[in-house]
């Protein structure tokens, strides 16, 4: 059970503008961040030069990770790992018509509507 004194202190603190306004202060600071690094090829802006350098790999095709199954290149390890799991090593839900594999049952069912429009929920 909550101690009445603690409850009063909590509500007094909850009315304190510093306590209630922390989210607003954070959002204001976030809005004011400048983005001095801009891509010369696509005009996308970044807050840090290191982010721009990573982005430039999209344009140069200088990939550091390659899929051992299909050869697709990735400049980010996280994207590479997600690709390998979702496309090659994850739980498979194959299409009965074309054999394409999906890592979720929903994605497989959505794909099946291309082959069999009667399976489309709108047509039922």
Biopython code that builds the backbone (N, CA, C, O; Angstrom):
import numpy as np
from Bio.PDB.StructureBuilder import StructureBuilder

atoms = [
    (1, "UNK", "N", (0.846, -1.183, 0.000)),
    (1, "UNK", "CA", (0.000, 0.000, 0.000)),
    (1, "UNK", "C", (0.885, 1.237, 0.000)),
    (1, "UNK", "O", (1.948, 1.255, 0.621)),
    (2, "UNK", "N", (0.439, 2.259, -0.696)),
    (2, "UNK", "CA", (1.196, 3.492, -0.841)),
    (2, "UNK", "C", (1.063, 4.349, 0.412)),
    (2, "UNK", "O", (-0.042, 4.587, 0.899)),
    (3, "UNK", "N", (2.182, 4.804, 0.919)),
    (3, "UNK", "CA", (2.208, 5.684, 2.088)),
    (3, "UNK", "C", (1.597, 7.031, 1.691)),
    (3, "UNK", "O", (2.009, 7.604, 0.682)),
    (4, "UNK", "N", (0.617, 7.560, 2.460)),
    (4, "UNK", "CA", (-0.030, 8.828, 2.101)),
    (4, "UNK", "C", (0.969, 9.986, 1.942)),
    (4, "UNK", "O", (0.772, 10.859, 1.096)),
    (5, "UNK", "N", (2.021, 9.995, 2.740)),
    (5, "UNK", "CA", (3.025, 11.060, 2.631)),
    (5, "UNK", "C", (3.734, 10.983, 1.286)),
    (5, "UNK", "O", (3.973, 12.001, 0.636)),
    (6, "UNK", "N", (4.063, 9.772, 0.882)),
    (6, "UNK", "CA", (4.729, 9.582, -0.398)),
    (6, "UNK", "C", (3.816, 10.012, -1.535)),
    (6, "UNK", "O", (4.271, 10.630, -2.497)),
    (7, "UNK", "N", (2.539, 9.691, -1.433)),
    (7, "UNK", "CA", (1.588, 10.064, -2.478)),
    (7, "UNK", "C", (1.495, 11.578, -2.613)),
    (7, "UNK", "O", (1.469, 12.100, -3.728)),
    (8, "UNK", "N", (1.445, 12.285, -1.490)),
    (8, "UNK", "CA", (1.386, 13.751, -1.524)),
    (8, "UNK", "C", (2.647, 14.311, -2.178)),
    (8, "UNK", "O", (2.568, 15.213, -3.013)),
    (9, "UNK", "N", (3.814, 13.776, -1.797)),
    (9, "UNK", "CA", (5.065, 14.250, -2.389)),
    (9, "UNK", "C", (5.081, 13.999, -3.895)),
    (9, "UNK", "O", (5.566, 14.831, -4.661)),
    (10, "UNK", "N", (4.549, 12.849, -4.318)),
    (10, "UNK", "CA", (4.511, 12.533, -5.743)),
    (10, "UNK", "C", (3.665, 13.549, -6.498)),
    (10, "UNK", "O", (4.090, 14.072, -7.528)),
    (11, "UNK", "N", (2.460, 13.831, -5.984)),
    (11, "UNK", "CA", (1.573, 14.759, -6.687)),
    (11, "UNK", "C", (2.117, 16.176, -6.672)),
    (11, "UNK", "O", (1.924, 16.928, -7.628)),
    (12, "UNK", "N", (2.801, 16.549, -5.584)),
    (12, "UNK", "CA", (3.420, 17.870, -5.569)),
    (12, "UNK", "C", (4.513, 17.942, -6.629)),
    (12, "UNK", "O", (4.653, 18.952, -7.318)),
    (13, "UNK", "N", (5.276, 16.882, -6.754)),
    (13, "UNK", "CA", (6.348, 16.852, -7.753)),
    (13, "UNK", "C", (5.754, 16.807, -9.163)),
    (13, "UNK", "O", (6.306, 17.400, -10.090)),
    (14, "UNK", "N", (4.626, 16.103, -9.324)),
    (14, "UNK", "CA", (4.006, 15.983, -10.639)),
    (14, "UNK", "C", (3.544, 17.332, -11.164)),
    (14, "UNK", "O", (3.462, 17.533, -12.375)),
    (15, "UNK", "N", (3.237, 18.268, -10.249)),
    (15, "UNK", "CA", (2.808, 19.593, -10.678)),
    (15, "UNK", "C", (3.996, 20.519, -10.930)),
    (15, "UNK", "O", (3.819, 21.614, -11.464)),
    (16, "UNK", "N", (5.174, 20.107, -10.564)),
    (16, "UNK", "CA", (6.380, 20.900, -10.778)),
    (16, "UNK", "C", (6.651, 21.008, -12.276)),
    (16, "UNK", "O", (6.713, 19.979, -12.948)),
    (17, "UNK", "N", (6.814, 22.212, -12.826)),
    (17, "UNK", "CA", (7.031, 22.367, -14.270)),
    (17, "UNK", "C", (8.272, 21.638, -14.782)),
    (17, "UNK", "O", (8.301, 21.201, -15.933)),
    (18, "UNK", "N", (9.282, 21.507, -13.949)),
    (18, "UNK", "CA", (10.492, 20.805, -14.396)),
    (18, "UNK", "C", (10.183, 19.327, -14.577)),
    (18, "UNK", "O", (10.643, 18.706, -15.535)),
    (19, "UNK", "N", (9.397, 18.758, -13.650)),
    (19, "UNK", "CA", (9.052, 17.339, -13.722)),
    (19, "UNK", "C", (8.146, 17.064, -14.916)),
    (19, "UNK", "O", (8.391, 16.114, -15.658)),
    (20, "UNK", "N", (7.120, 17.858, -15.118)),
    (20, "UNK", "CA", (6.159, 17.602, -16.196)),
    (20, "UNK", "C", (6.675, 18.054, -17.557)),
    (20, "UNK", "O", (6.218, 17.554, -18.585)),
    (21, "UNK", "N", (7.604, 18.975, -17.580)),
    (21, "UNK", "CA", (8.053, 19.523, -18.846)),
    (21, "UNK", "C", (9.295, 18.887, -19.423)),
    (21, "UNK", "O", (9.829, 19.384, -20.415)),
    (22, "UNK", "N", (9.778, 17.797, -18.835)),
    (22, "UNK", "CA", (11.007, 17.192, -19.339)),
    (22, "UNK", "C", (10.873, 16.741, -20.785)),
    (22, "UNK", "O", (11.801, 16.924, -21.572)),
    (23, "UNK", "N", (9.742, 16.157, -21.149)),
    (23, "UNK", "CA", (9.548, 15.707, -22.522)),
    (23, "UNK", "C", (9.541, 16.890, -23.472)),
    (23, "UNK", "O", (10.146, 16.833, -24.544)),
    (24, "UNK", "N", (8.858, 17.968, -23.085)),
    (24, "UNK", "CA", (8.800, 19.137, -23.949)),
    (24, "UNK", "C", (10.185, 19.765, -24.133)),
    (24, "UNK", "O", (10.531, 20.200, -25.232)),
    (25, "UNK", "N", (10.975, 19.809, -23.055)),
    (25, "UNK", "CA", (12.328, 20.359, -23.139)),
    (25, "UNK", "C", (13.177, 19.507, -24.074)),
    (25, "UNK", "O", (13.911, 20.039, -24.907)),
    (26, "UNK", "N", (13.079, 18.191, -23.940)),
    (26, "UNK", "CA", (13.833, 17.284, -24.810)),
    (26, "UNK", "C", (13.431, 17.497, -26.269)),
    (26, "UNK", "O", (14.290, 17.569, -27.148)),
    (27, "UNK", "N", (12.115, 17.598, -26.526)),
    (27, "UNK", "CA", (11.648, 17.782, -27.900)),
    (27, "UNK", "C", (12.108, 19.117, -28.469)),
    (27, "UNK", "O", (12.445, 19.195, -29.651)),
    (28, "UNK", "N", (12.129, 20.172, -27.652)),
    (28, "UNK", "CA", (12.601, 21.475, -28.123)),
    (28, "UNK", "C", (14.068, 21.407, -28.508)),
    (28, "UNK", "O", (14.462, 21.947, -29.541)),
    (29, "UNK", "N", (14.890, 20.743, -27.681)),
    (29, "UNK", "CA", (16.311, 20.615, -27.993)),
    (29, "UNK", "C", (16.501, 19.826, -29.276)),
    (29, "UNK", "O", (17.357, 20.157, -30.096)),
    (30, "UNK", "N", (15.704, 18.787, -29.448)),
    (30, "UNK", "CA", (15.821, 17.944, -30.627)),
    (30, "UNK", "C", (15.487, 18.734, -31.890)),
    (30, "UNK", "O", (16.117, 18.532, -32.928)),
    (31, "UNK", "N", (14.512, 19.622, -31.814)),
    (31, "UNK", "CA", (14.097, 20.406, -32.969)),
    (31, "UNK", "C", (15.178, 21.402, -33.391)),
    (31, "UNK", "O", (15.270, 21.749, -34.569)),
    (32, "UNK", "N", (15.985, 21.858, -32.457)),
    (32, "UNK", "CA", (16.955, 22.897, -32.745)),
    (32, "UNK", "C", (18.291, 22.365, -33.245)),
    (32, "UNK", "O", (19.190, 23.151, -33.546)),
    (33, "UNK", "N", (18.441, 21.050, -33.341)),
    (33, "UNK", "CA", (19.699, 20.482, -33.801)),
    (33, "UNK", "C", (19.903, 20.846, -35.268)),
    (33, "UNK", "O", (19.038, 20.602, -36.109)),
    (34, "UNK", "N", (21.042, 21.425, -35.553)),
    (34, "UNK", "CA", (21.326, 21.760, -36.946)),
    (34, "UNK", "C", (21.901, 20.544, -37.651)),
    (34, "UNK", "O", (22.421, 19.628, -37.013)),
    (35, "UNK", "N", (21.804, 20.546, -38.963)),
    (35, "UNK", "CA", (22.312, 19.441, -39.765)),
    (35, "UNK", "C", (23.305, 20.010, -40.777)),
    (35, "UNK", "O", (22.954, 20.268, -41.928)),
    (36, "UNK", "N", (24.547, 20.202, -40.333)),
    (36, "UNK", "CA", (25.534, 20.868, -41.180)),
    (36, "UNK", "C", (26.117, 20.000, -42.290)),
    (36, "UNK", "O", (26.700, 20.534, -43.233)),
    (37, "UNK", "N", (25.976, 18.678, -42.208)),
    (37, "UNK", "CA", (26.565, 17.795, -43.221)),
    (37, "UNK", "C", (25.487, 17.423, -44.235)),
    (37, "UNK", "O", (24.474, 16.825, -43.872)),
    (38, "UNK", "N", (25.698, 17.771, -45.496)),
    (38, "UNK", "CA", (24.716, 17.525, -46.548)),
    (38, "UNK", "C", (25.339, 16.725, -47.678)),
    (38, "UNK", "O", (26.468, 16.988, -48.092)),
    (39, "UNK", "N", (24.603, 15.763, -48.165)),
    (39, "UNK", "CA", (25.058, 14.930, -49.281)),
    (39, "UNK", "C", (24.981, 15.749, -50.569)),
    (39, "UNK", "O", (23.938, 16.324, -50.879)),
    (40, "UNK", "N", (26.078, 15.803, -51.314)),
    (40, "UNK", "CA", (26.119, 16.547, -52.571)),
    (40, "UNK", "C", (25.312, 15.862, -53.672)),
    (40, "UNK", "O", (24.927, 16.503, -54.650)),
    (41, "UNK", "N", (25.055, 14.571, -53.516)),
    (41, "UNK", "CA", (24.367, 13.819, -54.564)),
    (41, "UNK", "C", (22.847, 13.844, -54.435)),
    (41, "UNK", "O", (22.142, 13.920, -55.441)),
    (42, "UNK", "N", (22.335, 13.779, -53.198)),
    (42, "UNK", "CA", (20.877, 13.721, -53.024)),
    (42, "UNK", "C", (20.336, 14.805, -52.091)),
    (42, "UNK", "O", (19.128, 14.867, -51.859)),
    (43, "UNK", "N", (21.199, 15.650, -51.558)),
    (43, "UNK", "CA", (20.827, 16.779, -50.692)),
    (43, "UNK", "C", (20.257, 16.365, -49.336)),
    (43, "UNK", "O", (19.665, 17.196, -48.646)),
    (44, "UNK", "N", (20.418, 15.117, -48.941)),
    (44, "UNK", "CA", (19.976, 14.680, -47.618)),
    (44, "UNK", "C", (20.920, 15.258, -46.574)),
    (44, "UNK", "O", (22.134, 15.281, -46.777)),
    (45, "UNK", "N", (20.361, 15.734, -45.439)),
    (45, "UNK", "CA", (21.158, 16.379, -44.401)),
    (45, "UNK", "C", (21.357, 15.464, -43.203)),
    (45, "UNK", "O", (20.502, 14.639, -42.883)),
    (46, "UNK", "N", (22.508, 15.627, -42.545)),
    (46, "UNK", "CA", (22.855, 14.818, -41.378)),
    (46, "UNK", "C", (23.431, 15.705, -40.294)),
    (46, "UNK", "O", (24.070, 16.718, -40.581)),
    (47, "UNK", "N", (23.199, 15.317, -39.029)),
    (47, "UNK", "CA", (23.692, 16.108, -37.909)),
    (47, "UNK", "C", (25.172, 15.876, -37.655)),
    (47, "UNK", "O", (25.832, 16.704, -37.027)),
    (48, "UNK", "N", (25.696, 14.759, -38.138)),
    (48, "UNK", "CA", (27.116, 14.450, -37.939)),
    (48, "UNK", "C", (27.755, 14.045, -39.258)),
    (48, "UNK", "O", (27.122, 13.408, -40.099)),
    (49, "UNK", "N", (29.000, 14.418, -39.426)),
    (49, "UNK", "CA", (29.733, 14.068, -40.644)),
    (49, "UNK", "C", (29.884, 12.548, -40.764)),
    (49, "UNK", "O", (29.883, 12.011, -41.871)),
    (50, "UNK", "N", (30.014, 11.852, -39.624)),
    (50, "UNK", "CA", (30.146, 10.392, -39.673)),
    (50, "UNK", "C", (28.885, 9.748, -40.259)),
    (50, "UNK", "O", (28.972, 8.728, -40.942)),
    (51, "UNK", "N", (27.719, 10.337, -39.997)),
    (51, "UNK", "CA", (26.477, 9.818, -40.569)),
    (51, "UNK", "C", (26.457, 10.045, -42.080)),
    (51, "UNK", "O", (25.989, 9.195, -42.838)),
    (52, "UNK", "N", (26.965, 11.192, -42.507)),
    (52, "UNK", "CA", (27.066, 11.460, -43.945)),
    (52, "UNK", "C", (28.015, 10.467, -44.604)),
    (52, "UNK", "O", (27.725, 9.950, -45.683)),
    (53, "UNK", "N", (29.148, 10.199, -43.958)),
    (53, "UNK", "CA", (30.113, 9.251, -44.525)),
    (53, "UNK", "C", (29.495, 7.866, -44.690)),
    (53, "UNK", "O", (29.718, 7.201, -45.702)),
    (54, "UNK", "N", (28.725, 7.433, -43.707)),
    (54, "UNK", "CA", (28.050, 6.137, -43.795)),
    (54, "UNK", "C", (27.014, 6.160, -44.917)),
    (54, "UNK", "O", (26.879, 5.188, -45.661)),
    (55, "UNK", "N", (26.288, 7.264, -45.037)),
    (55, "UNK", "CA", (25.278, 7.414, -46.076)),
    (55, "UNK", "C", (25.891, 7.364, -47.475)),
    (55, "UNK", "O", (25.275, 6.832, -48.398)),
    (56, "UNK", "N", (27.087, 7.905, -47.639)),
    (56, "UNK", "CA", (27.717, 7.960, -48.960)),
    (56, "UNK", "C", (27.927, 6.564, -49.540)),
    (56, "UNK", "O", (28.039, 6.414, -50.756)),
    (57, "UNK", "N", (27.983, 5.553, -48.698)),
    (57, "UNK", "CA", (28.138, 4.190, -49.192)),
    (57, "UNK", "C", (26.927, 3.745, -50.010)),
    (57, "UNK", "O", (27.035, 2.840, -50.837)),
    (58, "UNK", "N", (25.782, 4.375, -49.781)),
    (58, "UNK", "CA", (24.596, 4.087, -50.581)),
    (58, "UNK", "C", (24.865, 4.456, -52.042)),
    (58, "UNK", "O", (24.463, 3.731, -52.952)),
    (59, "UNK", "N", (25.539, 5.572, -52.259)),
    (59, "UNK", "CA", (25.799, 6.054, -53.617)),
    (59, "UNK", "C", (26.995, 5.363, -54.262)),
    (59, "UNK", "O", (27.005, 5.150, -55.474)),
    (60, "UNK", "N", (27.988, 5.014, -53.477)),
    (60, "UNK", "CA", (29.208, 4.449, -54.049)),
    (60, "UNK", "C", (29.133, 2.946, -54.250)),
    (60, "UNK", "O", (29.887, 2.394, -55.051)),
    (61, "UNK", "N", (28.240, 2.276, -53.540)),
    (61, "UNK", "CA", (28.148, 0.828, -53.627)),
    (61, "UNK", "C", (29.294, 0.131, -52.928)),
    (61, "UNK", "O", (29.561, -1.044, -53.181)),
    (62, "UNK", "N", (29.974, 0.849, -52.049)),
    (62, "UNK", "CA", (31.108, 0.303, -51.314)),
    (62, "UNK", "C", (30.583, -0.449, -50.089)),
    (62, "UNK", "O", (30.580, 0.082, -48.979)),
    (63, "UNK", "N", (30.141, -1.690, -50.304)),
    (63, "UNK", "CA", (29.533, -2.473, -49.235)),
    (63, "UNK", "C", (30.584, -3.229, -48.444)),
    (63, "UNK", "O", (31.572, -3.706, -49.001)),
    (64, "UNK", "N", (30.362, -3.333, -47.141)),
    (64, "UNK", "CA", (31.303, -4.054, -46.287)),
    (64, "UNK", "C", (30.781, -5.435, -45.888)),
    (64, "UNK", "O", (31.534, -6.245, -45.349)),
    (65, "UNK", "N", (29.498, -5.712, -46.147)),
    (65, "UNK", "CA", (28.895, -6.999, -45.799)),
    (65, "UNK", "C", (28.165, -7.545, -47.021)),
    (65, "UNK", "O", (27.403, -6.829, -47.672)),
    (66, "UNK", "N", (28.405, -8.822, -47.327)),
    (66, "UNK", "CA", (27.746, -9.457, -48.460)),
    (66, "UNK", "C", (27.053, -10.731, -48.000)),
    (66, "UNK", "O", (27.607, -11.510, -47.223)),
    (67, "UNK", "N", (25.842, -10.931, -48.489)),
    (67, "UNK", "CA", (25.066, -12.115, -48.150)),
    (67, "UNK", "C", (25.694, -13.339, -48.807)),
    (67, "UNK", "O", (25.930, -13.350, -50.015)),
    (68, "UNK", "N", (25.963, -14.364, -48.011)),
    (68, "UNK", "CA", (26.579, -15.580, -48.531)),
    (68, "UNK", "C", (25.591, -16.417, -49.343)),
    (68, "UNK", "O", (26.004, -17.341, -50.044)),
    (69, "UNK", "N", (24.286, -16.108, -49.261)),
    (69, "UNK", "CA", (23.277, -16.864, -49.992)),
    (69, "UNK", "C", (22.966, -16.265, -51.363)),
    (69, "UNK", "O", (22.852, -16.992, -52.350)),
    (70, "UNK", "N", (22.828, -14.946, -51.423)),
    (70, "UNK", "CA", (22.401, -14.326, -52.681)),
    (70, "UNK", "C", (23.367, -13.267, -53.203)),
    (70, "UNK", "O", (23.194, -12.778, -54.319)),
    (71, "UNK", "N", (24.386, -12.905, -52.415)),
    (71, "UNK", "CA", (25.388, -11.946, -52.867)),
    (71, "UNK", "C", (25.010, -10.487, -52.707)),
    (71, "UNK", "O", (25.801, -9.612, -53.061)),
    (72, "UNK", "N", (23.841, -10.199, -52.193)),
    (72, "UNK", "CA", (23.429, -8.803, -52.011)),
    (72, "UNK", "C", (24.371, -8.114, -51.024)),
    (72, "UNK", "O", (24.789, -8.713, -50.033)),
    (73, "UNK", "N", (24.703, -6.847, -51.304)),
    (73, "UNK", "CA", (25.625, -6.102, -50.458)),
    (73, "UNK", "C", (24.928, -5.175, -49.485)),
    (73, "UNK", "O", (23.858, -4.639, -49.773)),
    (74, "UNK", "N", (25.552, -4.991, -48.317)),
    (74, "UNK", "CA", (25.015, -4.119, -47.271)),
    (74, "UNK", "C", (26.161, -3.328, -46.668)),
    (74, "UNK", "O", (27.248, -3.869, -46.465)),
    (75, "UNK", "N", (25.936, -2.074, -46.385)),
    (75, "UNK", "CA", (26.970, -1.266, -45.738)),
    (75, "UNK", "C", (26.778, -1.215, -44.231)),
    (75, "UNK", "O", (27.623, -0.681, -43.513)),
    (76, "UNK", "N", (25.671, -1.766, -43.751)),
    (76, "UNK", "CA", (25.380, -1.757, -42.326)),
    (76, "UNK", "C", (25.187, -3.195, -41.854)),
    (76, "UNK", "O", (24.399, -3.939, -42.439)),
    (77, "UNK", "N", (25.895, -3.590, -40.806)),
    (77, "UNK", "CA", (25.850, -4.970, -40.309)),
    (77, "UNK", "C", (24.446, -5.362, -39.848)),
    (77, "UNK", "O", (24.017, -6.496, -40.063)),
    (78, "UNK", "N", (23.734, -4.435, -39.218)),
    (78, "UNK", "CA", (22.393, -4.724, -38.728)),
    (78, "UNK", "C", (21.456, -5.049, -39.881)),
    (78, "UNK", "O", (20.676, -5.998, -39.796)),
    (79, "UNK", "N", (21.525, -4.273, -40.956)),
    (79, "UNK", "CA", (20.676, -4.535, -42.122)),
    (79, "UNK", "C", (21.032, -5.882, -42.756)),
    (79, "UNK", "O", (20.155, -6.628, -43.193)),
    (80, "UNK", "N", (22.321, -6.176, -42.798)),
    (80, "UNK", "CA", (22.781, -7.457, -43.334)),
    (80, "UNK", "C", (22.210, -8.621, -42.514)),
    (80, "UNK", "O", (21.690, -9.582, -43.081)),
    (81, "UNK", "N", (22.307, -8.536, -41.189)),
    (81, "UNK", "CA", (21.824, -9.609, -40.321)),
    (81, "UNK", "C", (20.314, -9.791, -40.462)),
    (81, "UNK", "O", (19.819, -10.917, -40.497)),
    (82, "UNK", "N", (19.587, -8.676, -40.543)),
    (82, "UNK", "CA", (18.135, -8.752, -40.719)),
    (82, "UNK", "C", (17.805, -9.435, -42.049)),
    (82, "UNK", "O", (16.904, -10.271, -42.112)),
    (83, "UNK", "N", (18.529, -9.080, -43.105)),
    (83, "UNK", "CA", (18.310, -9.681, -44.419)),
    (83, "UNK", "C", (18.526, -11.191, -44.372)),
    (83, "UNK", "O", (17.687, -11.950, -44.856)),
    (84, "UNK", "N", (19.637, -11.631, -43.797)),
    (84, "UNK", "CA", (19.946, -13.060, -43.747)),
    (84, "UNK", "C", (18.857, -13.812, -42.993)),
    (84, "UNK", "O", (18.419, -14.877, -43.428)),
    (85, "UNK", "N", (18.419, -13.262, -41.867)),
    (85, "UNK", "CA", (17.375, -13.934, -41.089)),
    (85, "UNK", "C", (16.048, -13.943, -41.840)),
    (85, "UNK", "O", (15.417, -14.992, -41.971)),
    (86, "UNK", "N", (15.624, -12.791, -42.329)),
    (86, "UNK", "CA", (14.289, -12.688, -42.912)),
    (86, "UNK", "C", (14.175, -13.345, -44.279)),
    (86, "UNK", "O", (13.092, -13.794, -44.652)),
    (87, "UNK", "N", (15.257, -13.411, -45.027)),
    (87, "UNK", "CA", (15.185, -13.950, -46.376)),
    (87, "UNK", "C", (15.723, -15.369, -46.516)),
    (87, "UNK", "O", (15.317, -16.097, -47.422)),
    (88, "UNK", "N", (16.630, -15.768, -45.633)),
    (88, "UNK", "CA", (17.293, -17.046, -45.847)),
    (88, "UNK", "C", (17.239, -18.013, -44.664)),
    (88, "UNK", "O", (17.038, -19.208, -44.880)),
    (89, "UNK", "N", (17.406, -17.555, -43.445)),
    (89, "UNK", "CA", (17.544, -18.464, -42.309)),
    (89, "UNK", "C", (16.370, -18.469, -41.346)),
    (89, "UNK", "O", (16.288, -19.343, -40.483)),
    (90, "UNK", "N", (15.467, -17.520, -41.474)),
    (90, "UNK", "CA", (14.346, -17.434, -40.543)),
    (90, "UNK", "C", (13.321, -18.523, -40.796)),
    (90, "UNK", "O", (13.488, -19.350, -41.693)),
    (91, "UNK", "N", (12.265, -18.520, -40.004)),
    (91, "UNK", "CA", (11.172, -19.468, -40.179)),
    (91, "UNK", "C", (10.570, -19.226, -41.555)),
    (91, "UNK", "O", (10.303, -18.083, -41.928)),
    (92, "UNK", "N", (10.359, -20.280, -42.297)),
    (92, "UNK", "CA", (9.897, -20.143, -43.673)),
    (92, "UNK", "C", (8.388, -20.364, -43.794)),
    (92, "UNK", "O", (7.825, -21.285, -43.203)),
    (93, "UNK", "N", (7.769, -19.510, -44.562)),
    (93, "UNK", "CA", (6.385, -19.664, -44.980)),
    (93, "UNK", "C", (6.399, -19.545, -46.495)),
    (93, "UNK", "O", (6.314, -18.438, -47.026)),
    (94, "UNK", "N", (6.507, -20.680, -47.207)),
    (94, "UNK", "CA", (6.661, -20.627, -48.660)),
    (94, "UNK", "C", (5.339, -20.381, -49.387)),
    (94, "UNK", "O", (4.266, -20.757, -48.915)),
    (95, "UNK", "N", (5.450, -19.746, -50.538)),
    (95, "UNK", "CA", (4.308, -19.573, -51.424)),
    (95, "UNK", "C", (4.094, -20.898, -52.160)),
    (95, "UNK", "O", (5.042, -21.454, -52.715)),
    (96, "UNK", "N", (2.877, -21.401, -52.171)),
    (96, "UNK", "CA", (2.573, -22.672, -52.827)),
    (96, "UNK", "C", (2.656, -22.575, -54.346)),
    (96, "UNK", "O", (2.777, -23.594, -55.026)),
    (97, "UNK", "N", (2.593, -21.357, -54.885)),
    (97, "UNK", "CA", (2.594, -21.187, -56.336)),
    (97, "UNK", "C", (3.978, -20.924, -56.913)),
    (97, "UNK", "O", (4.359, -21.531, -57.915)),
    (98, "UNK", "N", (4.741, -20.014, -56.282)),
    (98, "UNK", "CA", (6.028, -19.629, -56.872)),
    (98, "UNK", "C", (7.238, -20.044, -56.034)),
    (98, "UNK", "O", (8.373, -19.927, -56.494)),
    (99, "UNK", "N", (7.008, -20.526, -54.812)),
    (99, "UNK", "CA", (8.099, -20.994, -53.982)),
    (99, "UNK", "C", (8.843, -19.912, -53.218)),
    (99, "UNK", "O", (9.773, -20.221, -52.473)),
    (100, "UNK", "N", (8.461, -18.661, -53.383)),
    (100, "UNK", "CA", (9.122, -17.582, -52.657)),
    (100, "UNK", "C", (8.847, -17.756, -51.164)),
    (100, "UNK", "O", (7.723, -18.063, -50.766)),
    (101, "UNK", "N", (9.880, -17.556, -50.343)),
    (101, "UNK", "CA", (9.759, -17.746, -48.897)),
    (101, "UNK", "C", (9.529, -16.429, -48.177)),
    (101, "UNK", "O", (10.055, -15.388, -48.568)),
    (102, "UNK", "N", (8.733, -16.494, -47.115)),
    (102, "UNK", "CA", (8.465, -15.339, -46.269)),
    (102, "UNK", "C", (8.736, -15.717, -44.827)),
    (102, "UNK", "O", (8.552, -16.869, -44.435)),
    (103, "UNK", "N", (9.173, -14.749, -44.038)),
    (103, "UNK", "CA", (9.515, -15.028, -42.649)),
    (103, "UNK", "C", (8.346, -14.833, -41.705)),
    (103, "UNK", "O", (8.474, -15.098, -40.510)),
    (104, "UNK", "N", (7.206, -14.378, -42.211)),
    (104, "UNK", "CA", (6.019, -14.274, -41.363)),
    (104, "UNK", "C", (4.816, -14.817, -42.125)),
    (104, "UNK", "O", (4.743, -14.707, -43.349)),
    (105, "UNK", "N", (3.901, -15.386, -41.412)),
    (105, "UNK", "CA", (2.706, -15.943, -42.033)),
    (105, "UNK", "C", (1.873, -14.848, -42.686)),
    (105, "UNK", "O", (1.276, -15.061, -43.741)),
    (106, "UNK", "N", (1.834, -13.677, -42.059)),
    (106, "UNK", "CA", (1.074, -12.559, -42.626)),
    (106, "UNK", "C", (1.647, -12.138, -43.977)),
    (106, "UNK", "O", (0.900, -11.918, -44.931)),
    (107, "UNK", "N", (2.972, -12.028, -44.058)),
    (107, "UNK", "CA", (3.595, -11.645, -45.316)),
    (107, "UNK", "C", (3.305, -12.684, -46.401)),
    (107, "UNK", "O", (3.057, -12.323, -47.551)),
    (108, "UNK", "N", (3.333, -13.962, -46.045)),
    (108, "UNK", "CA", (3.037, -15.025, -47.014)),
    (108, "UNK", "C", (1.586, -14.948, -47.469)),
    (108, "UNK", "O", (1.297, -15.090, -48.657)),
    (109, "UNK", "N", (0.679, -14.723, -46.532)),
    (109, "UNK", "CA", (-0.735, -14.611, -46.899)),
    (109, "UNK", "C", (-0.990, -13.394, -47.772)),
    (109, "UNK", "O", (-1.772, -13.463, -48.720)),
    (110, "UNK", "N", (-0.345, -12.290, -47.465)),
    (110, "UNK", "CA", (-0.486, -11.085, -48.291)),
    (110, "UNK", "C", (0.010, -11.352, -49.709)),
    (110, "UNK", "O", (-0.614, -10.928, -50.682)),
    (111, "UNK", "N", (1.129, -12.055, -49.820)),
    (111, "UNK", "CA", (1.686, -12.394, -51.127)),
    (111, "UNK", "C", (0.738, -13.322, -51.895)),
    (111, "UNK", "O", (0.581, -13.174, -53.107)),
    (112, "UNK", "N", (0.117, -14.256, -51.216)),
    (112, "UNK", "CA", (-0.773, -15.219, -51.869)),
    (112, "UNK", "C", (-1.938, -14.543, -52.585)),
    (112, "UNK", "O", (-2.473, -15.097, -53.545)),
    (113, "UNK", "N", (-2.337, -13.363, -52.137)),
    (113, "UNK", "CA", (-3.436, -12.666, -52.803)),
    (113, "UNK", "C", (-3.061, -12.259, -54.223)),
    (113, "UNK", "O", (-3.946, -12.012, -55.042)),
    (114, "UNK", "N", (-1.767, -12.186, -54.530)),
    (114, "UNK", "CA", (-1.345, -11.896, -55.899)),
    (114, "UNK", "C", (-1.671, -13.062, -56.820)),
    (114, "UNK", "O", (-2.063, -12.856, -57.968)),
    (115, "UNK", "N", (-1.512, -14.282, -56.325)),
    (115, "UNK", "CA", (-1.762, -15.483, -57.113)),
    (115, "UNK", "C", (-3.227, -15.886, -57.095)),
    (115, "UNK", "O", (-3.754, -16.424, -58.069)),
    (116, "UNK", "N", (-3.861, -15.621, -55.989)),
    (116, "UNK", "CA", (-5.229, -16.102, -55.785)),
    (116, "UNK", "C", (-6.076, -14.961, -55.213)),
    (116, "UNK", "O", (-6.258, -14.880, -53.998)),
    (117, "UNK", "N", (-6.594, -14.082, -56.072)),
    (117, "UNK", "CA", (-7.356, -12.929, -55.577)),
    (117, "UNK", "C", (-8.533, -13.305, -54.686)),
    (117, "UNK", "O", (-8.973, -12.479, -53.887)),
    (118, "UNK", "N", (-9.059, -14.524, -54.795)),
    (118, "UNK", "CA", (-10.182, -14.945, -53.950)),
    (118, "UNK", "C", (-9.788, -14.978, -52.481)),
    (118, "UNK", "O", (-10.649, -14.904, -51.604)),
    (119, "UNK", "N", (-8.477, -15.090, -52.204)),
    (119, "UNK", "CA", (-8.011, -15.103, -50.811)),
    (119, "UNK", "C", (-7.970, -13.702, -50.216)),
    (119, "UNK", "O", (-7.813, -13.545, -49.005)),
    (120, "UNK", "N", (-8.108, -12.685, -51.058)),
    (120, "UNK", "CA", (-8.088, -11.310, -50.585)),
    (120, "UNK", "C", (-9.263, -11.095, -49.634)),
    (120, "UNK", "O", (-10.398, -11.440, -49.964)),
    (121, "UNK", "N", (-9.006, -10.541, -48.483)),
    (121, "UNK", "CA", (-10.036, -10.340, -47.462)),
    (121, "UNK", "C", (-11.188, -9.475, -47.980)),
    (121, "UNK", "O", (-12.335, -9.659, -47.572)),
    (122, "UNK", "N", (-10.884, -8.525, -48.885)),
    (122, "UNK", "CA", (-11.914, -7.636, -49.401)),
    (122, "UNK", "C", (-12.901, -8.375, -50.301)),
    (122, "UNK", "O", (-14.048, -7.954, -50.452)),
    (123, "UNK", "N", (-12.457, -9.461, -50.889)),
    (123, "UNK", "CA", (-13.312, -10.202, -51.814)),
    (123, "UNK", "C", (-14.147, -11.273, -51.116)),
    (123, "UNK", "O", (-15.002, -11.893, -51.749)),
    (124, "UNK", "N", (-13.916, -11.501, -49.832)),
    (124, "UNK", "CA", (-14.661, -12.554, -49.130)),
    (124, "UNK", "C", (-16.018, -12.061, -48.710)),
    (124, "UNK", "O", (-16.787, -12.809, -48.105)),
]
sb = StructureBuilder()
sb.init_structure("model")
sb.init_model(0)
sb.init_chain("A")
sb.init_seg("    ")
for serial, (resi, resn, name, xyz) in enumerate(atoms, 1):
    if name == "N":
        sb.init_residue(resn, " ", resi, " ")
    sb.init_atom(name, np.array(xyz, "f"), 0.0, 1.0, " ", f" {name:<3s}", serial, name[0])
structure = sb.get_structure()
